[in-house]
């Protein structure tokens, strides 16, 4: 008789404080089969004790010999970012369920600035001749296994729609961010795709003034800089987006970070480069703002 594998919940533990774990965050878990999202669920508890429980409670298809468990962070102030993933073999999960012990794993970070996360997954086994294995077809949201050509075309379509004034669904934006982060860290296009996504999110914010879009713009450009820290244009773009968010929220941390990014962009730009003057001007803007926001001596 078939053994039906059920994933009940996962418990995530992490070290704090960490910039990537803001106090207003929710953690999102995805089960990914054959590159497509099979189940997505949100944490049901807070993260005040350096841990978080996410109830999943789903049966896995019999054909799924391996599946991916991905963890994302959603924050109203910092945007949505993929933190890491873990590959789980069905055979190991079956042993865990039969022995009634949690399967302990460490998530593989897909971004250097992500925190280290450990998880405990609780499985159970149901043996039945009548219970049906859940159906799964490769339809819907594919997030892994995409080639660079597909992602480039998707970004081009999103950019074109933004320029036409078409509002993009926010989920489409953060899921594109996830797809890019799932590309190999050795992929030479990863940084440019993240930078382009940041510009698309910024364009959406300019059109509709939805803060989620501006936060996602900053988030994507932060990841672009992590991919290629020596790329002056990425540093400059991130600085500009941080300054835009500062003008909206008045957060001096954003202003400080903006100044740092603008300084780095200037330092990385040769004196004879055509964008040198522009980047010097982009540095002068936050410096003036910092001076005016500082208390009088």
ZILIN-V745346 format. One line per field, one symbol per residue. ss: DSSP state (H for helix, E for strand, - for the rest). A space follows every 50 residues. Layout:
ss->???
This chain:
ss->--EEEEEEEEEEEE-----------EEEEEEEE--EEEEEEE-------- EEEEEEEEEE-----EEEEEEEEEE---EEEEEEEEEEEHHHHHHHHHH- --EEEE-EE-------EEEEEEEEEEE--------------E-----HHH HHHHHHHHHHHHH------HHHHHHHHHHHH--------HHHHHHHHHHH HHHHHHHH--HHHHHHHHHHHHHHHHH----HHHHHHHHHHHHHHHHHH- -HHHHHHHHHHHHHHHHH-------HHHHHHHHHHHHHHHHHH----
